Amino acid sequence: MNNQTLQQLRSRMDDLNIKLLDLLSERAAIGRQIGEIKQSEGLPLHDPARENEMLDRLAARNAGPLEEKAIRHLFQEIFKATLEVQQPKKKPLLVSRKSKREDTVIRIGNTEIGGADSVLVAGPCSVESLEQVMEVAAALKKAGVPVIRGGAFKPRTSPYDFQGLGFEGLKLLKEAADEYGLQTISEIVTPAHLEEAAKYVDIIQIGARNMQNFELLKAAGDMRKPVLLKRGLAATMDEFLHAAEYIVSRGNSQVMLIERGIRTYEKWTRNTLDISAVPLLKQMSHLPVLVDVSHSTGRKEIMAPCAKAALAAGADGIMVEVHPNPAAALSDADQQLNLGEFAEFIREVKSSGVYRQSAPTV
């Protein structure tokens, strides 16, 4: 007898569940219509005063067996679900895999970034003289590194530190690159400099401190020049991708992302290399992903292992700083490789099983 009664009660409960579902669906449909009217009238979707009024009315009507607290909680969840239905559907970010499944490949001269092969970018932290960048460019050419980096506008922590040579530095970088058939990359810090800088720079770098300089991002998006966007010192992945979206949304799809380490409590390295960022960015975005092992570690002896780890995690390329005489460098002296260390770094990285190279090095 008890089993029969139990089955009857369960059957009634199942029927009520179906009725509740139908009523909830009907309520959500009405809620969506209300939301459309509110949006057309410019009214806020959420009305806290009306929500509290309805909760009070329902609590007063409650005759048990559910307690008032339970009634309020249940209907708050229903109100919340209805509000979510009312929200306009967000389009996926242009930089996301939902918008584009295949990888973006950026071509600069004969170099592809984001393609089948790994890419190396190297050069001094700052352009200091023609002799300096010529010596580095010769070393890069010998090592088969196609892109030379060099800072001409240097946003430094202290206003008394070396700030770079400005456009003169870009001209020197370009002269050395042309001499050895390399592509150039340098950081630009203000929208006003972009047009002039484009004469000398093949890839515009937006540095970590400027990752959320929205006017600079928009101005870079208005250009048709490849952009290397560095992750901010404490930026989340979501903030990083939205910064890239600023550029891509303006029509410039030639954007590369670079993980350069984030600020943590750790003191053994200059920053903390967030290696997990590489597979996450590759999973969530179609843009090429590089890793800067100089700024992320600040320690020469671990740059090669970290570069190999980054490539193993799926990075499309590595950036490293090199200087003919690091001890005399005007910026970041401790983290720049000398030419001998650079040659060993290249040998170790290229000989690893994670370095992708489909054609022999020229």
DAUR-V11563 format. One record per helix or strand. SS is the DSSP state (helix for helix, strand for strand). FROM is the first residue (numbers start at 1). LEN is the number of residues. If there is no record, write none. Layout:
# DAUR-V11563
((SS;FROM;LEN) (SS;FROM;LEN))
This chain:
# DAUR-V11563
((helix;2;40) (helix;48;14) (helix;68;19) (strand;96;1) (strand;106;3) (strand;111;3) (strand;119;5) (strand;126;1) (helix;130;14) (strand;147;3) (strand;151;1) (helix;167;14) (strand;183;5) (helix;191;7) (strand;203;4) (helix;208;3) (helix;214;9) (strand;226;5) (helix;237;12) (strand;255;5) (strand;262;1) (strand;272;1) (helix;276;9) (strand;285;1) (strand;288;5) (helix;293;5) (helix;300;13) (strand;317;6) (helix;326;3) (helix;333;3) (strand;337;1) (helix;339;12))
